[in-house]
Amino acid sequence: MDVEEFRVRGKEMVDYICAYLATLHSKRVTPNVEPGYLKELIPAEAPQEPEEWDNIMDDVDSKIMPGVTHWQHPRFHAYFPSGNSFPSILGDMLSDAIGCIGFSWAASPACTELETIVMDWLGKAIGLPADFITHNRHSTGGGVIQSSASECVLVTMLAARNQAIKYLKQNNSYLDDSSFLPKLVAYCSKEAHSCVEKAALILLVRLKILDADDNGSLRGDTLKKAIEEDEAMGLTPFFVSTTLGSTSCCSFDNLQELGPICKSQPCVWLHVDGAYAGNAFICPELKPLMAGIEYADSFNTNPNKWLLTNFDCSCLWVRCRKKLTSALIVEPLYLQHANSNDAIDYRHWGIPLSRRFRSLKLWFVLRKYGISGLQKYIRNHIRLAKHFESLVLKDRRFEVVNDVKLGLVCFRLLGPESINRTLLAMINASGKLHMIPSMVKSKYIIRFCVVNEYATEPDVEQAWKIIADSATDLLATLDKPLSPDLVVRPPLTRTKSRQFSFTRSVSRDIYTRSLSKSNLYDGATPILIPDDETDSPPNDDLLTEIIGSTPTEDLFHKEFNDFSISNVEKCQRILENAKP
C-alpha cells in the first residue's frame, strides 16, 4: 500500500469507524457465536499472495464483526468503561504513524517530555501530593504511563520487595537476595483486584487477603492485627495494596486508618489502586473519597477506563522515583546516552524496554475536552447511576447491595442465587443488554455500570425496562400449582446458562474447598458453583426467599393459599402489602 492508496483507504476507514459507532444501538450488544467459530471461517494458513483491500474489509464485516462484543454500545453495562473518544483515536493514529519506541529521552525527546508533562497535568487535577508531581520544586517522585493497572501493581510490589530486601540485608549482608523471599508478606482485602494475587505469584512472595467490613472497606484494625500476627511468626510485612473503587462493588479502603499503620512499619510500601474511581477525583466534590492519600507511596488510575482515553493508558505516580527505578535499572552500553543525567528514561520505570507514544492521546483528550468537559462527563455518569438506583429501589422485587457513589450499581432480585443467575443468563442471552455478576456480602449480585460516553436517562430507563421485564418473565415460570417440582427454566441449555451467568460448575468437593479460600472477584473469573446444585429451587423455597420475612405470617398464608390467582400475582400482592 503506497501513500496515495493509504490516503484513500484511511479516509474510508474513518468513515467506517464513524458508521460503526453511529449504528451500534441497532446491533446486539454481545455476539451470538460459539467458541471456535472463527476457525471455521478463516483459512488455516496465511495467504501466499497479496489480497485486495476490499476483500479484507468484506471479511471484517462478515467474519470479525459477528464475533465482536460491542463495548461502546449504549446498552453495554458490564465491567467498567472502556475509554474511547475521537480525540483519543486520532492521538493513537498519530502515535502509530510516528512509530517511535520511546524507551529513553534520546530515543525520542518529545515522547519522554510530553509524558512527564501530561502526568503532571493529570496528577494536579486529581489532587495528588506534591511529591508525586515531577516538576514541583523538591519533588522526589513523578508519573509514568503503564499498560494497565496490573502492571502498576506488579512494578510497585517489585519496588517494595527490593526495598524490603535491602532493609533485611543490613543485618544479613552475607545472604543472597532470594533467601529473604520466604519472609516477605504483602496484604490486600477481599475486594482487591486479582492482579494483586498474580503479582505476588510472579514475585514469589506471600499474600495475605484480609476481610473487608460490611461496606467493602479494609480497615486499620484488621491490617494491624494481621501484621502483628505475621511479625510474631518472624515474617516481614513489606507491601499493602489498597483500593479506591473496587471492581466488585466500588468500595473504598480506609486510607486514613491504614496509612499510619503502614508508616509505623520500617519497610511497608502503601499502594493505592484507583483504576476506575481515581479518574473521578478531578471533580472537587469527589476528592474526599481519597482522604488519606498523603500516606501513599504510589497511586494509579486508568484514563483508559473513565477518562475517554483508549486502551492502553494506565497512569502510575510514585512518591520516590529512585525506589522504583532502583529495582528496574539495567544499563547496557548501547542504551546509554549523553543526556541520561539530565532527563528521564522511562525504560527504568516499568517492565518493557519498548514504549509507545501513549501520552499523545491523553494530551489530545485533556486539551480537547478540558478538565471541565471531563468533569461534566463523569458527573453525568454518576447522575445516571443514581437514577438507575432509584428505579431499582422502586421495584420491591429487587434490592441494591452497594453504596452507590460513582457509576456502578450492584443489585439483585430478592431470592436465592440461582434465580439471579438465571435472570442474568436470560438477559445476556437476549443480546439486548450486557452485564456481569460479582459476589458482594457473600451474595451473587448483578453489576450495572454506566459506560457509554453519551449515555442518557432514556438509555438507563430502557436498560431497566429490559431487566424488569425479564424478571417478570422469569417469575411467570412459577405460574403453576405449587409443588416440589423445579421452576421451569428459560430455553437455555445448562452450558449456555452457565456461560451467560458467568459461572463455572465444579464438584461439590472443589466448591467446598473454594469457600475456605479468599477469592478475589474482578469480573474476569467465573464464579464457582457446585455442579450438583439445581439451576432453580423448588417453588416453595423460591417464593419464600423472594418475599422474605417482610410480610406478616397471616398475610403470607392468606395470599399463598389462594389458588384462584397465579403465583406471580401472589408475589406481587404480598410485595404490595409489605412494609417498605
N, C-alpha and C positions, 0 to 999 in steps of 0.2 A: 504494500500500500504506500503510494507516494503522497507528498504533501497535498496535492490537489484532490486526490481521492479522499484523503483524510478530512479535508475541508468540507467536502460534501457529506461524507458519512458521519462526521462529527455533528454537523447540523441536524442530520436525520436522527442521530442518537438523542440529541437534546429534545427534539420533537417527540421521540418515542418515550422518553422519560416523562415528559410533561403529560402525554396522553395516558401513560400508565398511572401516574399519581392522580390524574383528574377523574379516572374511571374506576378507581379502587372500590368505591362504595357499591358498585354493581356486581362485584365478584364475591365468591365465598371467601371467608377470612382464612380458612385452613384448606389445604388440598385434600382431595378425595382419592388418594393413591395408597398403594401397599408398599412395604419395604422391598426394594429391588426393582421398582417399576422402571427406572431409567435404564437399567442394564439391558432391558428388552428393546429399548428404542434407539440406543446409540451403539455403533459398531464397537467391537472388542479391541480394535487397533486404530491408531491414528491414521488419517488419510496420507497416502504416499504423495499425492499431487495437490496443489493449491485448490481451494474451493471458492466459489463465488460468494461474495459478501451477502447477497440477497438470500442465498440458500442457508447461510449460517443464521441469519435473523429469522428466517421462516422456522428453523428448528428451535430457536428461542421461544417463539410463540407456541409451537405445537408440542414441544418436549420439556422445556425448562419451566415455563410459567405454570403449567398444570401441577407442578410439584413444589411451588413456592408458597410458604406461609407469609401472608402479607402483613408485616409488622407495622406498616404505616396506615393500615386500614382503619377507618373511623370506628369499627367495632372490634378492634383488637385490644383486649384489656388484660392480657397475660403479662407476666414478668413486670419489669419496669420499662419505661420508654426506651426506644432505640433512637437516639438523637438523629435528626435528619432535617435539613433545610437547604434551600437553593444556594445561599452564600457558602455553606459548608461544602456542598457538592462542587461548586466552582473552585473553591480553595483546593480541594483534593485533585481536581483536574489539572490545575496549575502545578501543584506539587508533583504529580505524576509526569507532567511534561518536562519540568526542570530535571527530575530524576537524580537528584544528588543523594549521596549517602553521608549524612551529617554526623559522623562519629566524633569529629573534632572541629575546633574553630577553623583550622587550616583547610579542612575538607570542604567547608562552605561557611564563611563567616556569617552571612545573613541568616542561615539556618540556625546557628547556635544563638546568635544575639536576639533574634526575634522570639525564640522560645523563652529566653530569660525574661524578656520584656512582657510578653503576654502572661507568663506565670506570675509576674509581679502584679500586673493589672488585675487578674482574677483573684489572687490572694488578698489584695487590698479590698476588693469588692466584697469578698466573703467575710473579711474582718479577722484574718489570721494574725497571730502575734507578730510583732515587728521583726523578730529573729528569723522568721520564715521568708521574709521578703529580701531578695538578693541585694537590691540596690539601696536598702535602708542603711544608714550610717551605723557602723559597728556590727552589722549583721554577720552571723556565722553560718547561716543556713541558705536556703533557696529552694527553687522549684524545678521540676523536670517532668516532661510528658512521657508516661509509660504506655504500654499497650493495653493494660487492663488493671482493675483493682487487684486481681490475683497476683500480678507481677509486683504491684506496690507492696502487698503484704509479704511476699517472698523476699524482696530485697531488703525491706526494713527488718524482717526477722533475721536475715543473714547478717546485717549490720549489727543487730543486737547480740547475736551469737558471737560475733567477732569481738565485740567489746567485753562480753562476759568472760570469754576465754582469756583475754588479756588481763582481766581482773584476777582470775583464778591462778594465772601463771606467775603472779607476783611472788607467791609463796611456794610455787612448784615449777620453777623455770626449767627444770630438767625433764619434765613430762612433755610428750607430744600433744599437739592440739586435740587430736582425736580422743585422747584419754579423758577429756573433760565432758565430752558429749553426753555420756550416761547421767551426769549430774544435773544437766540443764533442763528446766521445765518452763513451758510457756502456758498462758492462760487465755481463755475466751469464754463467752457464755454460750448457752444452747441456741441463742438467737444469732450467733455469728455465722458468717458465710462459710461454706465448706472449703473455700480456698485456704482458710487458716489451717485446717486439718491437713490439706495437701502440702502446704509449705512446711509443716512440721515433719511430715513423712520424707520430703525431699532433703531436709536439713538434718535428719536423724536425731531429732530432739523429742522429748516428751511433750505432750499437750494435755492439759487438764481442762475439761469442759465443765463449766460451772453452771449451776441453776440460776435462772433469772427470777425476778419477783413476778407478781401477778400481772404486772404491766409490761413484762418482757424486758425489764431493765436489770443489768448487772449492778449490784450494789456493793458498797465498800466493805461491809461486814463479811459478805460471802468471800470476797477476794482475800481479805485479811486472814480469815480462818484457813483458807486453802494454803496460803503462803506459810503460815505458822506450822501447819501440818507437814508441809514438804521440807521446810528447814529443819524440823525435828528429825526427819529421815535422812538428813545430810544432803538434800538437793539444793540447787541454786536457782531461784526464780530469776528469769532474765528478760521476759517479754510478756506484755499484756496487750491483747488485741481487743479493742472496744469498737462498738458500732453505734453510729448515729443514723437511725433509719434502717432497721433490719429488713432483710428480704421478706421474711415470712409475714410480718405484721407492722413494719415501720416503727419499731420501738427504739428507745434511746437509752443507752447506758448512762449511768450517773457519774459523769467525769469529775464533778466536784467532790464526790466521795472517793472515787478511785485514784484520782491524781495524787493527793497527798500520800497515800499508801505506797504508790509506785516511787515517789520521790524519796520516801524514807528508806528505800532499799538501795544497796550500794551499786547495783548494776541492772536495774529494771528499765526497759525501754517501753514507753507507753505509745502505742499506735492507735490512731482514730480512723476508722473506715467510715467515710460518709459518701460512699459511691453514688447513691441516689440523692439522699437528703442534703448532702453538702452543697449542692448547687443552689438550693433554696435559700441558703444563708446570705445571698446577695440582697434579699429583702430584709430591711431593717427590723420589721416586726417578727421575723423568724430567727434572728440572731440569738435570742435567749435559749433556743434549743441546743446551742453549742456551748452552753455555760460550762466552764472548766477547761476549755481548750488551751488555756495558758499552761496547763500541766503537760501537754502533749509533746512528744519528741518527733512525731511525724503525723501527717494528715493527708488523706487522699479523697478526691471526688472525681466523678466521671462526667465531664461535659457530653460524652457520647451517650449518656443516659438522659439527663434532664436539662440540657443546655443547648439543644438543637445542633449539635456537632456530630458528624458521622463517626462511627467506629473506624479506627481505634484512636481514642484520646482520653487517657486517664491521667489526671494531674496529681502529682505527689510533691508535697513540701516537707522538708526536714529542718529541724532546729539547728543541727550541726552537720554541715555537708561533709566535713572531714571524717566523721564517724561512718557515714555512708560510703564514701569513696575509698576509705582505707580497707574496706572489706572486698572491694571490687577492682582495685587498680592492678593492671598488668601493663608493663611498659616496654614492648618490643621496639627496637630501634626504628623500624620503618614507620611507626605511628607517632614518633616524637617530632616536634616542630619548634621553631624559634620563639613562638608566642605562647608556649604552654604555661608559662608562669604568670601571664597577664590575662588569660582568657579561660573560660570554662570549656572543658572537654567532656561532653555528656556521655561518652563511652564509658566513663568511670562511674556513672550514676545508675547503671542497670545491667541486666544480663547480656543482651545482644551488643555486638560491636556496631552493626549496621543500624542506621536510624533514618526514618523517613522525615520529610519536611512537614511534620504534623502541625506545627504552630501556625502555618498559613491559614488553614481552615478555621482554627479558633480565632485568629486575628480577624478574618473576614466576618465571622459571626459577631464578635464583640463590637466591631465597628458598624456593621450594617444594622443590627438591632439596637445597639447601645444598651447600657445597663438598664435603663428604664423600660425598653422593649422586652428584655428578658424577664424583668420583674413582672411585667404585665402578663406574660405567657405563663409563668409559674403560678401567679395568683389566680389566674383563670382555672388552671387545673385543680387547685385547692378548692376553689369555689364549687366546681363541678363535682368533686368528690364529696363535699359536704351535702350537695344536692342529692347525689345518689344515696348517701347515708340516710337522708330524710325519707326517701322513697322506701328504703328497706324497713325503716322503723315504723312506717305507716301500715305495713303488712305484718300482722301478728303471727303469721306462719314462720317468720324469719327473725333472726337476731344478728346484731352487729357485735363482733367479738374483739375489735381493737379500738384504740383511742385514735380517731381519725384526725390527724394533724396536718397531713400533706395530701398526696394524691391517691392514696391507697385505702380501700375499704375492704375489710375481711368480714364475711358474713356466712351464714349457714341457715338451712331450713331446720326448724326445730324438729328433732328426731334423731335417729341413730345415724352412724357414719354411712351405712350402706345406702340410705335414701339420698344423702348428699353426693355420694359417689355416682349414684345413678342419675341424679339431676345434672351434675356436671358433664357426665358422659353424653346425655341426651343433647345438651346444649352444644357441646363441642362437635358432636357428630353431625349436627344440623348444618354446620358451616356458617351459621348466621352470626355467631358470636364466639370469641375465643377467650377462655380464662384458664387459670391453673389453680390447683389446690395448695394448701400447706397444712401444717399442724400448729395450732395455737391453743395454749392451755389444754393440751392433750386432746384436742378436738380436730377432726378433719374439717377444714374450712375452705371456702372458695374466695380467691383474691380477685378484686375488681380494681384495676389501676387505670386512671385516666392517662392516655398515651398520645393521642393524635394532637399535632400542633394546633389545628383549627377546630378542636372539639367544642361542641356547643351543648346547651341544655337539651335540645331535641335529640341529640345523639345519645346522651345519657338516659333520657326517658325512653327512647327506643330500645336501648340495651336492657333497661329494667323490665319493659314490657315482654321482651323475649324470655327473660328469666322467670317472671311471674307467670306467664302463660305456660311455660314448660313445667313449672311446679304444679300448676293446676292440672295439666295433662297427666303428670306423674301421679298425683293424688287421686285422680279419677280412676286409676287402675285398682283402687280399693273399693270401687263401686260394685260390690257383690256381697252375698250373705257372709257374715262373719264366720270364720272357721280357722282352723290352724293351718290352712293352705298358705303357700307363699304368695306374696304380692306378685301380680303379673308384671313381668319386666318389659320395658320397651323393646322394639325389634332390633336389639343389638346382640351380637354373639358375645359370649363370655370374654373372648380375647379382645373384641372391639370395646367392650365396656371397660376393661382394664386399661386399654390404650387411651381412651378419651377421658378417663378419670385420673390418669397419671398415677396408677397404682401398679404394683407387681405382686403376684401371688407367690408365696413361699410356703414351705412346710410349716406346720404348727410348731415344730421344734426350733426351726430357724427364727420364726416370728417371735417366739418366747424369749430366745436369746437376744434378739434385737432390742427388746424392751429394756434390757439391762445396760444397753449402750447409750451414749449421748449422741443421738443422731442430729446432724445439722441439716435443716430443711431450707434449701436455697432455690427451690423451684426447678432445679435441673435433674434431681434424682427422684425416681419414682418412690412413692410412699408404700411401705411393705404392708401387706395384709395376709392373713392365713388362708391358704387355699381350700381349707375345709369350711370356711365361713360362707354361708349362703349369700347370694347377691342381694336379697331382700329378706327382711324378717317377717315373721307371722303377722297377720293383720292386727291381732290384738296388741302385740308388743309395739307395732309401728304407731298405731293410733295413740296408745298410751304415752309414747315418747314424744309424739308431735304436740300433744296438748299438755303434757307435763302435769304438774300438780297445781297449776293455776286455778282451774275451775273447782268449785266445791264438789264434794263426793256426790251429793244429791243431784246437782246439775249434770254431772258426768253420767250417772246412771239413767237419769231421765232421758237424755238425748241418745245415749248409747243403745238403749233398749227399744227405741222407736224404730221399728222395721219398715215404717211407711216412707222413710226418707233414705237417701243414699248415704254411704259412709262419708263421702266428701262433704255433703250437706251437714252431716253430724259434726264433722270437724269445724266447719265454718260457723255453725250455730254456737258451739261450745266456745270458740275463739271470740265470737262477737260478744258473748256474755261474760267473758273472762275479765278479770280485773286488769287494768293497764300494767 
